[in-house]
Amino acid sequence: MEKVSLNDTPSEKIYLKLNKKAIDFLLDKIKKENVNLFSPIELYRFKIGKKVSINFIKKISKNLGLKISYFEKNMELITSCKNTNIGIKNPKFPINFNTKEGIRLISGIIGDGEINNQLQPGYNNQDKKLIEIILKSFQQVFGKIDYKIYLRPDKTYQLHFPKIAGLILLKIGMKPGYKSITNYGIPRFIFNTSKKKKSVFIKQFFNDEGNVRLKDRRLQVKQTLKINKDKKEMRLNPEKYAHQVLVDTQKLLSSLGIKSKIHLGNYRADEKKADWELDIYCKENLEKFQKYIGFDLDYKNNLLDKAIKSYKFPSAPRNGRINFALNHFQKVQDRYGFVTKYLLAKESKRSARTTICFLMDLEKRKLIKKIERPRDKLGHPKAVKYSLV
């Protein structure tokens, strides 16, 4: 589900208030049609402009033959609090999450946010810019929504929204509680959106959880998950046991032509927890991430730029390293009748140091063999010549 209408909203303990024009119109219609199916107390509250239950509104809709869209357009407030007006003023029903702002706020909750056990959505971050982005997204999707911002002693900002927003978010597939236990993934409709919207989700998720590792030139996100399987089994089947949001993010990246890999990180048997990691390697993939996604944080963009510029040569695919080396080896042999580390380096556009590793890998797998170790006029050894087995 990507849009939540008033009909989709849970009926229990939800209250709303209509504007005076709509109240007068409905009271006159109830009187003319002599409809007496309503609670006297609730009808009185409705007459004086107080909040009434959503069940009461649905009864009016049904008995007067009015579409629910009429009530959505004339709503002044919707809340889960009977005794206060904390909620959403002039809500934008039907609430549409299939927008850039809707997808961003979903990503924010999955990243550095949560829906707590009281069903209140929240978002935490040290960067005020990201707090403001998520707040603006909530306001554009829900309407004039109440919120609170706290600054903790550790300089982390905490953004909180009312329960009614959490109840609506549950309808699109979000879940309350710790993500390490609930292990829910990305709402299904996001997979069918445009590439630009998918990029919005990935950008916000990497804003929150992403880390640019300069020492090994990769992007990484981690998610912790409760475990109940053997370490070896999980290593062999990472996509089966990894946190679902990482598996889903990998699919979104793939749809943008960006390759990534999921693997088991820190395994804490005593705590029954494990860190799952999603990594983006290789210059080509980092360049695509920079072009189509990027970050909202300047320091992360700068780190990503440094990681890309640190590559001297195009990178070989990590999962296809042997095939990559073998393919270029074959081209060199076809041309010269033999292969050396220097000829292979020139053909594959890699350093001689890298092609030595290629040759070692191919030799270990008995795909190639040494055919000659030539020497110069002074008897000094020259580069070894190889050929296919």
URNORFEN-V363607 format. One record per residue. N is the residue number from 0. RES is the residue in three letters. SS is DSSP state (a for helix, b for strand, c for the rest). Layout:
# URNORFEN-V363607
N_RES_SS + N_RES_SS
This chain:
# URNORFEN-V363607
0_MET_c + 1_GLU_c + 2_LYS_b + 3_VAL_b + 4_SER_c + 5_LEU_c + 6_ASN_c + 7_ASP_c + 8_THR_c + 9_PRO_c + 10_SER_c + 11_GLU_c + 12_LYS_c + 13_ILE_c + 14_TYR_b + 15_LEU_b + 16_LYS_b + 17_LEU_b + 18_ASN_c + 19_LYS_a + 20_LYS_a + 21_ALA_a + 22_ILE_a + 23_ASP_a + 24_PHE_a + 25_LEU_a + 26_LEU_a + 27_ASP_a + 28_LYS_a + 29_ILE_a + 30_LYS_a + 31_LYS_a + 32_GLU_c + 33_ASN_c + 34_VAL_c + 35_ASN_c + 36_LEU_c + 37_PHE_c + 38_SER_c + 39_PRO_a + 40_ILE_a + 41_GLU_a + 42_LEU_a + 43_TYR_a + 44_ARG_a + 45_PHE_a + 46_LYS_a + 47_ILE_c + 48_GLY_c + 49_LYS_c + 50_LYS_c + 51_VAL_b + 52_SER_b + 53_ILE_a + 54_ASN_a + 55_PHE_a + 56_ILE_a + 57_LYS_a + 58_LYS_a + 59_ILE_a + 60_SER_a + 61_LYS_a + 62_ASN_a + 63_LEU_a + 64_GLY_c + 65_LEU_c + 66_LYS_c + 67_ILE_a + 68_SER_a + 69_TYR_a + 70_PHE_a + 71_GLU_a + 72_LYS_a + 73_ASN_c + 74_MET_b + 75_GLU_b + 76_LEU_b + 77_ILE_b + 78_THR_b + 79_SER_c + 80_CYS_c + 81_LYS_c + 82_ASN_c + 83_THR_c + 84_ASN_c + 85_ILE_c + 86_GLY_c + 87_ILE_b + 88_LYS_b + 89_ASN_c + 90_PRO_c + 91_LYS_c + 92_PHE_c + 93_PRO_c + 94_ILE_b + 95_ASN_b + 96_PHE_c + 97_ASN_c + 98_THR_c + 99_LYS_a + 100_GLU_a + 101_GLY_a + 102_ILE_a + 103_ARG_a + 104_LEU_a + 105_ILE_a + 106_SER_a + 107_GLY_a + 108_ILE_a + 109_ILE_a + 110_GLY_a + 111_ASP_c + 112_GLY_b + 113_GLU_b + 114_ILE_b + 115_ASN_c + 116_ASN_c + 117_GLN_c + 118_LEU_c + 119_GLN_c + 120_PRO_b + 121_GLY_b + 122_TYR_b + 123_ASN_b + 124_ASN_b + 125_GLN_c + 126_ASP_c + 127_LYS_a + 128_LYS_a + 129_LEU_a + 130_ILE_a + 131_GLU_a + 132_ILE_a + 133_ILE_a + 134_LEU_a + 135_LYS_a + 136_SER_a + 137_PHE_a + 138_GLN_a + 139_GLN_a + 140_VAL_a + 141_PHE_a + 142_GLY_c + 143_LYS_b + 144_ILE_b + 145_ASP_c + 146_TYR_b + 147_LYS_b + 148_ILE_b + 149_TYR_b + 150_LEU_b + 151_ARG_c + 152_PRO_c + 153_ASP_c + 154_LYS_c + 155_THR_c + 156_TYR_b + 157_GLN_b + 158_LEU_b + 159_HIS_b + 160_PHE_b + 161_PRO_c + 162_LYS_a + 163_ILE_a + 164_ALA_a + 165_GLY_a + 166_LEU_a + 167_ILE_a + 168_LEU_a + 169_LEU_a + 170_LYS_c + 171_ILE_c + 172_GLY_c + 173_MET_c + 174_LYS_c + 175_PRO_c + 176_GLY_c + 177_TYR_c + 178_LYS_a + 179_SER_a + 180_ILE_a + 181_THR_a + 182_ASN_c + 183_TYR_c + 184_GLY_c + 185_ILE_c + 186_PRO_c + 187_ARG_a + 188_PHE_a + 189_ILE_a + 190_PHE_a + 191_ASN_a + 192_THR_c + 193_SER_c + 194_LYS_a + 195_LYS_a + 196_LYS_a + 197_LYS_a + 198_SER_a + 199_VAL_a + 200_PHE_a + 201_ILE_a + 202_LYS_a + 203_GLN_a + 204_PHE_a + 205_PHE_a + 206_ASN_a + 207_ASP_a + 208_GLU_a + 209_GLY_b + 210_ASN_b + 211_VAL_b + 212_ARG_b + 213_LEU_c + 214_LYS_c + 215_ASP_c + 216_ARG_c + 217_ARG_b + 218_LEU_b + 219_GLN_b + 220_VAL_b + 221_LYS_b + 222_GLN_b + 223_THR_b + 224_LEU_b + 225_LYS_b + 226_ILE_c + 227_ASN_c + 228_LYS_c + 229_ASP_c + 230_LYS_a + 231_LYS_a + 232_GLU_a + 233_MET_a + 234_ARG_a + 235_LEU_a + 236_ASN_c + 237_PRO_a + 238_GLU_a + 239_LYS_a + 240_TYR_a + 241_ALA_c + 242_HIS_c + 243_GLN_a + 244_VAL_a + 245_LEU_a + 246_VAL_a + 247_ASP_a + 248_THR_a + 249_GLN_a + 250_LYS_a + 251_LEU_a + 252_LEU_a + 253_SER_a + 254_SER_a + 255_LEU_c + 256_GLY_c + 257_ILE_c + 258_LYS_c + 259_SER_c + 260_LYS_b + 261_ILE_b + 262_HIS_b + 263_LEU_b + 264_GLY_b + 265_ASN_b + 266_TYR_b + 267_ARG_b + 268_ALA_c + 269_ASP_c + 270_GLU_c + 271_LYS_c + 272_LYS_b + 273_ALA_b + 274_ASP_b + 275_TRP_b + 276_GLU_b + 277_LEU_b + 278_ASP_b + 279_ILE_b + 280_TYR_c + 281_CYS_c + 282_LYS_a + 283_GLU_a + 284_ASN_a + 285_LEU_a + 286_GLU_a + 287_LYS_a + 288_PHE_a + 289_GLN_a + 290_LYS_a + 291_TYR_a + 292_ILE_c + 293_GLY_c + 294_PHE_c + 295_ASP_c + 296_LEU_c + 297_ASP_a + 298_TYR_a + 299_LYS_a + 300_ASN_a + 301_ASN_a + 302_LEU_a + 303_LEU_a + 304_ASP_a + 305_LYS_a + 306_ALA_a + 307_ILE_a + 308_LYS_a + 309_SER_c + 310_TYR_c + 311_LYS_c + 312_PHE_c + 313_PRO_c + 314_SER_c + 315_ALA_c + 316_PRO_c + 317_ARG_a + 318_ASN_a + 319_GLY_a + 320_ARG_a + 321_ILE_a + 322_ASN_a + 323_PHE_a + 324_ALA_a + 325_LEU_a + 326_ASN_a + 327_HIS_a + 328_PHE_a + 329_GLN_a + 330_LYS_a + 331_VAL_a + 332_GLN_a + 333_ASP_a + 334_ARG_a + 335_TYR_a + 336_GLY_c + 337_PHE_c + 338_VAL_b + 339_THR_c + 340_LYS_a + 341_TYR_a + 342_LEU_a + 343_LEU_a + 344_ALA_a + 345_LYS_a + 346_GLU_a + 347_SER_a + 348_LYS_c + 349_ARG_c + 350_SER_c + 351_ALA_a + 352_ARG_a + 353_THR_a + 354_THR_a + 355_ILE_a + 356_CYS_a + 357_PHE_a + 358_LEU_a + 359_MET_a + 360_ASP_a + 361_LEU_a + 362_GLU_a + 363_LYS_a + 364_ARG_c + 365_LYS_c + 366_LEU_c + 367_ILE_b + 368_LYS_b + 369_LYS_b + 370_ILE_b + 371_GLU_b + 372_ARG_c + 373_PRO_c + 374_ARG_b + 375_ASP_c + 376_LYS_c + 377_LEU_c + 378_GLY_c + 379_HIS_c + 380_PRO_b + 381_LYS_c + 382_ALA_c + 383_VAL_c + 384_LYS_b + 385_TYR_b + 386_SER_b + 387_LEU_b + 388_VAL_c
